[in-house]
Amino acid sequence: MAEPWTLPTGFGELDVLAVGTVLLLEALSGLSLNGLTILSFCKIPTLWTPGHLLVLSLALADSGISLNALVAAMSSLRRHWPYGSDGCQAHGFQGFMVALASICTCAAIAWERYHHHCTRSKLVWSSASILVLFIWLSSAFWAALPILGWGHYDYEPLRTCCTLDYTTGDRNFTSFLFTMAFFNFLLPLFITVISYWLMEQKLKKNGLLKMNTTLPVRTLLLGWGPYALLYLYAAAADVRSIPPRLQMMPALMAKAVPIVNACHYALGNQVIRRGLWQCLSGQRSKTPPSVWDQTQ
């Protein structure tokens, strides 16, 4: 007979219910918003441009984050992880891969927007396809390394979802952390900051700045920064000194990123917003595709 599951140290019944509820709301909101974006791309041919392919890739990555959150939410509401050790490894791999793909795609969109608005050099299909393929293959590569032995996936403190194990703080974890963080967080963050800064300086001079150039950077910092700080602290000190409830906060904040991204990159884009309206209303646009592409 299986032993009854007990709450991890530092958590109460209300904590488990709260975490599960927040994760469920984030998952359903992220899936709904990004699902609409993906559906509009499938239904509206006028959205099929190289630049919008990056937005579609971001919506797919963020949908993966929301699916990961949905699994964690169901486990939290059931009060235990029901999928075993292999399921934990799969959950950690899937969540890590789509998170890296989301971060890197945001950097790619920032780079594309800078060239589109400031250098007037348009992204072509071949370049966009290669860029998207590289992002996903690179993300899968880095996410597979913990399964192969460099790094390790394990349960979050609540033990109802899985992520990169940061509790050991050994040389294996530290070497993987700093290498991975440089290529998949610091470098994309640098590209995003520089691209939007240069775009802001260029468009402000011409009085053409009509977009929020700071929200993407704030989203990266607030959404993924807490994870980065937690991992950095774990590499330098004993992470057990941080209360378990506080250790769960980065996961909850990161799972909200798909909602913000969908509102900014899809609902905040006039072209894609028109496509969403067409998809929901069944109306056809009278605007030629070439004009739509110019308003991106």
C-alpha positions as CSV (number, residue, x, y, z in Angstrom):
1,M,0.0,0.0,0.0
2,A,1.4,3.4,-1.0
3,E,2.3,5.8,1.8
4,P,0.2,8.9,2.0
5,W,1.8,12.0,0.5
6,T,2.9,14.6,3.0
7,L,3.4,18.3,2.4
8,P,7.0,19.4,1.8
9,T,8.7,21.3,4.6
10,G,7.7,25.0,4.6
11,F,4.3,24.6,2.9
12,G,0.8,24.4,4.1
13,E,-2.4,23.2,2.4
14,L,-3.3,26.8,1.5
15,D,0.1,27.3,-0.2
16,V,-0.4,24.3,-2.4
17,L,-3.9,25.5,-3.4
18,A,-2.6,29.0,-4.0
19,V,0.2,27.9,-6.2
20,G,-2.0,25.5,-8.2
21,T,-4.6,28.2,-8.7
22,V,-2.1,30.8,-9.9
23,L,-0.4,28.3,-12.2
24,L,-3.8,27.3,-13.6
25,L,-4.9,30.8,-14.3
26,E,-1.5,31.6,-15.9
27,A,-1.7,28.5,-18.0
28,L,-5.2,29.0,-19.3
29,S,-4.6,32.7,-20.0
30,G,-1.3,32.0,-21.8
31,L,-2.8,29.1,-23.9
32,S,-5.8,31.2,-24.9
33,L,-3.9,34.3,-26.0
34,N,-1.1,32.5,-27.8
35,G,-3.5,29.9,-29.2
36,L,-5.5,32.8,-30.8
37,T,-2.2,34.1,-32.3
38,I,-1.3,30.7,-33.7
39,L,-4.8,30.2,-35.1
40,S,-4.8,33.6,-36.8
41,F,-1.5,32.7,-38.5
42,C,-3.0,29.5,-39.8
43,K,-6.2,31.2,-41.0
44,I,-5.0,34.6,-42.4
45,P,-2.5,34.4,-45.3
46,T,-1.7,38.1,-45.0
47,L,0.2,37.4,-41.8
48,W,2.6,35.1,-43.6
49,T,5.6,37.3,-43.7
50,P,9.2,36.6,-42.6
51,G,9.0,39.1,-39.7
52,H,5.8,37.6,-38.4
53,L,7.3,34.1,-38.5
54,L,9.3,35.1,-35.5
55,V,6.2,36.2,-33.7
56,L,4.6,32.8,-34.5
57,S,7.7,31.1,-33.2
58,L,7.4,33.1,-30.0
59,A,3.7,32.2,-29.7
60,L,4.6,28.5,-30.0
61,A,7.3,28.7,-27.4
62,D,5.1,30.6,-25.0
63,S,2.3,28.0,-25.6
64,G,4.8,25.4,-24.5
65,I,5.5,27.4,-21.3
66,S,1.8,27.5,-20.6
67,L,1.4,23.8,-21.2
68,N,4.2,23.2,-18.8
69,A,2.4,25.4,-16.3
70,L,-0.8,23.5,-16.8
71,V,0.9,20.2,-15.9
72,A,2.4,21.8,-12.8
73,A,-1.0,23.3,-11.9
74,M,-2.8,19.9,-12.2
75,S,-0.1,18.3,-10.0
76,S,-0.3,21.1,-7.4
77,L,-4.1,20.8,-7.2
78,R,-3.7,17.0,-6.8
79,R,-1.1,17.7,-4.1
80,H,1.6,15.5,-5.6
81,W,3.6,14.7,-8.7
82,P,2.0,11.6,-10.3
83,Y,4.4,11.0,-13.2
84,G,7.5,9.6,-11.5
85,S,11.1,10.4,-12.1
86,D,11.0,9.9,-15.9
87,G,8.1,12.3,-16.0
88,C,10.0,14.8,-14.0
89,Q,12.9,14.7,-16.5
90,A,10.6,15.1,-19.4
91,H,8.7,18.0,-17.7
92,G,12.0,19.7,-16.9
93,F,13.4,19.2,-20.4
94,Q,10.2,20.5,-22.1
95,G,9.9,23.5,-19.8
96,F,13.6,24.5,-20.1
97,M,13.6,24.1,-23.9
98,V,10.5,26.4,-24.5
99,A,11.8,28.9,-22.0
100,L,15.1,29.2,-23.8
101,A,13.3,29.4,-27.2
102,S,11.0,32.2,-25.8
103,I,14.0,34.2,-24.5
104,C,16.0,33.9,-27.7
105,T,13.1,34.5,-30.0
106,C,12.4,37.8,-28.1
107,A,16.0,38.8,-28.9
108,A,15.6,37.8,-32.6
109,I,12.4,39.9,-32.8
110,A,14.2,42.9,-31.3
111,W,17.0,42.5,-33.8
112,E,14.6,42.2,-36.7
113,R,12.6,45.2,-35.6
114,Y,15.8,47.3,-35.4
115,H,16.7,46.5,-39.0
116,H,13.1,46.9,-40.2
117,H,12.6,50.3,-38.8
118,C,16.2,51.7,-38.8
119,T,18.1,50.2,-41.7
120,R,15.1,49.4,-43.9
121,S,16.5,46.0,-44.6
122,K,13.7,43.5,-44.6
123,L,14.1,39.9,-43.3
124,V,13.7,37.3,-46.1
125,W,12.1,33.9,-45.7
126,S,15.3,32.0,-45.9
127,S,17.0,34.0,-43.2
128,A,13.8,33.9,-41.0
129,S,13.5,30.2,-41.4
130,I,17.1,29.5,-40.6
131,L,17.0,31.8,-37.6
132,V,13.9,30.1,-36.1
133,L,15.3,26.6,-36.8
134,F,18.6,27.6,-35.1
135,I,16.8,29.0,-32.0
136,W,14.8,25.8,-31.5
137,L,17.7,23.4,-32.2
138,S,19.9,25.4,-29.8
139,S,17.2,25.4,-27.1
140,A,16.7,21.7,-27.5
141,F,20.5,21.2,-27.3
142,W,20.9,23.2,-24.0
143,A,17.8,21.6,-22.5
144,A,19.1,18.1,-23.3
145,L,22.4,18.6,-21.5
146,P,21.1,18.1,-18.0
147,I,19.6,14.8,-19.1
148,L,23.0,13.8,-20.5
149,G,24.8,14.7,-17.2
150,W,25.8,18.3,-17.4
151,G,23.3,19.8,-14.9
152,H,20.3,17.9,-13.6
153,Y,16.6,18.2,-13.5
154,D,14.8,17.8,-10.2
155,Y,11.6,18.8,-8.3
156,E,10.8,22.4,-7.4
157,P,10.5,22.9,-3.6
158,L,6.8,22.2,-3.7
159,R,7.6,18.9,-5.5
160,T,4.7,19.3,-8.0
161,C,6.8,20.4,-10.9
162,C,10.4,20.1,-12.2
163,T,13.2,22.4,-13.2
164,L,16.9,22.6,-13.3
165,D,18.2,21.4,-10.0
166,Y,19.9,24.2,-8.2
167,T,20.1,22.7,-4.7
168,T,23.5,21.1,-5.0
169,G,25.6,24.1,-6.0
170,D,28.5,21.8,-7.0
171,R,31.0,22.3,-9.8
172,N,28.8,20.5,-12.3
173,F,25.8,22.8,-11.7
174,T,28.0,25.9,-11.5
175,S,29.8,25.3,-14.8
176,F,26.6,24.5,-16.6
177,L,24.8,27.5,-15.1
178,F,27.3,30.2,-16.1
179,T,27.8,28.8,-19.6
180,M,24.1,28.4,-20.3
181,A,23.3,31.8,-18.7
182,F,25.8,33.6,-20.9
183,F,24.5,32.2,-24.2
184,N,20.8,32.0,-23.4
185,F,20.1,34.9,-21.0
186,L,22.9,37.5,-21.0
187,L,23.6,37.5,-24.7
188,P,19.8,37.6,-25.7
189,L,19.3,40.3,-23.1
190,F,22.2,42.3,-24.5
191,I,20.8,42.0,-28.1
192,T,17.4,43.0,-26.9
193,V,18.6,46.0,-25.0
194,I,20.9,47.3,-27.7
195,S,18.4,46.8,-30.5
196,Y,15.6,48.7,-28.8
197,W,17.9,51.4,-27.6
198,L,19.3,52.0,-31.0
199,M,15.8,51.9,-32.5
200,E,14.6,54.4,-29.8
201,Q,17.4,56.8,-30.6
202,K,16.8,56.6,-34.3
203,L,13.1,56.9,-34.3
204,K,12.9,59.6,-31.7
205,K,15.0,61.9,-33.9
206,N,12.5,61.5,-36.7
207,G,9.4,61.6,-34.4
208,L,8.4,58.1,-35.5
209,L,8.6,56.3,-32.2
210,K,5.2,54.7,-31.8
211,M,6.0,51.5,-29.9
212,N,7.0,50.6,-26.4
213,T,10.7,49.8,-26.6
214,T,11.1,49.2,-22.8
215,L,8.4,46.6,-22.2
216,P,10.3,43.6,-23.8
217,V,13.4,44.3,-21.7
218,R,11.4,44.7,-18.5
219,T,9.6,41.4,-19.4
220,L,12.9,39.6,-19.7
221,L,14.2,41.0,-16.5
222,L,11.1,40.6,-14.4
223,G,10.0,37.3,-15.9
224,W,13.3,35.5,-16.0
225,G,15.6,37.6,-13.8
226,P,14.3,36.1,-10.5
227,Y,15.3,32.6,-11.8
228,A,18.7,34.0,-12.8
229,L,19.2,35.5,-9.3
230,L,18.1,32.3,-7.6
231,Y,20.5,30.2,-9.6
232,L,23.3,32.7,-9.0
233,Y,22.7,32.6,-5.3
234,A,22.6,28.8,-5.3
235,A,26.0,28.8,-7.1
236,A,27.5,31.1,-4.4
237,A,25.8,30.0,-1.2
238,D,23.5,27.5,0.5
239,V,20.1,27.9,-1.2
240,R,18.4,26.2,1.7
241,S,18.7,29.5,3.6
242,I,16.0,30.9,1.3
243,P,12.4,30.0,2.5
244,P,10.8,27.4,0.2
245,R,7.8,29.7,-0.5
246,L,10.2,32.4,-1.8
247,Q,12.0,29.8,-4.0
248,M,8.6,29.1,-5.7
249,M,8.2,32.8,-6.7
250,P,10.5,32.7,-9.8
251,A,8.5,29.8,-11.3
252,L,5.2,31.7,-10.8
253,M,6.7,34.9,-12.3
254,A,8.2,33.1,-15.3
255,K,4.9,31.4,-16.1
256,A,3.3,34.8,-16.5
257,V,5.7,35.8,-19.4
258,P,3.5,34.2,-22.1
259,I,0.6,36.4,-21.2
260,V,2.7,39.6,-21.4
261,N,4.4,38.5,-24.6
262,A,1.0,37.8,-26.3
263,C,-0.3,41.2,-25.3
264,H,2.8,43.0,-26.5
265,Y,3.9,41.1,-29.7
266,A,0.5,39.9,-30.9
267,L,-2.3,42.1,-29.5
268,G,0.0,45.1,-29.5
269,N,0.8,44.7,-33.3
270,Q,-1.8,46.4,-35.5
271,V,-1.3,43.9,-38.3
272,I,-1.6,40.8,-36.1
273,R,-4.5,42.4,-34.2
274,R,-6.4,42.8,-37.5
275,G,-5.6,39.2,-38.3
276,L,-7.0,38.1,-34.9
277,W,-10.2,40.1,-35.5
278,Q,-10.6,38.5,-39.0
279,C,-10.1,35.1,-37.5
280,L,-12.7,35.7,-34.8
281,S,-15.2,37.6,-36.9
282,G,-14.8,35.7,-40.2
283,Q,-14.4,39.0,-42.1
284,R,-12.0,39.5,-44.9
285,S,-9.5,42.4,-44.9
286,K,-9.7,44.8,-47.8
287,T,-6.2,45.9,-47.1
288,P,-3.6,44.6,-49.6
289,P,-0.9,42.4,-48.1
290,S,1.8,44.8,-49.2
291,V,0.2,47.6,-47.2
292,W,-0.2,45.4,-44.2
293,D,3.5,44.5,-44.2
294,Q,4.5,48.2,-44.3
295,T,2.5,48.9,-41.1
296,Q,4.4,46.2,-39.1
